[in-house]
Amino acid sequence: MTWYLVLDAYNVIGALDRYREAESFDAARELLVNDALKAAGWTGREVYVIFDAHRSPEPKRIEALAGGAVRVVYSASGESADDVIERLLGDLDDPFTVYTADFALQRTVLARGGVRATPREFADLLDELPAMTRRPGTPRRSRIADHLSAETRLKLEEIRRRAGGY
């Protein structure tokens, strides 16, 4: 079973200092994609990075990186990243976590049986990676979830939802 991580790219970039402080918008995008590659490599999860290109005249574009472990998707003209993410979630058969601060998209994620997470939680995930991929001075934190199977994590998430937790 594969567990997917889906990043609402511009939402994550806009929410986190590590990207907002980049030299340029292009540098922020590149940093996010590099972080997605690190996350995929160390967690073993497949990562989708969805960029909103609805104002671009270009057609939808998908770039597969690291043997397909990371897929960078640019939406088509007239199509938002949320549209792409919603369609993607309908196609995934395995569990997924979507990183976004967009409340409407978070509700869609929950309705589709996924796990919603904030951009801050993506930054926390990056900070938990081995020292060679973290920012200097950031200690490694171990989480119980790192030691649980995907099936157990799903069951716990279902219990959390039934209990009305957030």
Buried (B, 14 or more C-beta within 10 A) or exposed (E): EEBBBBBBBBBBBEBBEBBEEBEEEEEBBEBBBEBBBBBBBBBEBBBBBBBBBBEBEEEEEEEEBEEEBBBBBBBBEEBBBBBBBBEBBEEBEEBBBBBBBBEEBBEBBBEBBBBBBBBEEBBBBBBBBEEEBBEEEBEEEEEEEEEEEEEEBBEEBEEEEEEEEE
